[in-house]
Each structure stands twice: as structure tokens, then as C-alpha cells.
């Protein structure tokens, strides 16, 4: 589970098209939505290493 801060940071790192995303908008997104945004990118973005649970 990503924290609100992690979601916000990840989204902000994705590029200028998404820089208008607010903390509230990022917090409201589900992990699936955040992953969908990341997976739609042409480049690989490693958010952080996550232990499988």
C-alpha cells in the first residue's frame, strides 16, 4: 500500500503533463490508478523496492 506522500511523489516524478496533480488528487487515487499511470508511460519508472506480501 502506498502512502499519500509516496503516491504524490510518484505522480510528480512522471513528467510535466502531470505536474498539475495536487496532493488531494494524488491521495484520492487508488494504488491501481497510480500503477495504471506509471504503466502507461513509455519508460520504466521504479518507485521503490517493495517486499512481496
PyMOL commands that set and color helices and strands:
alter all, ss='L'
color gray80, all
select helices_A, chain A and resi 4-12+16-18+23-28+31-39
alter helices_A, ss='H'
color red, helices_A
deselect
rebuild
show_as cartoon
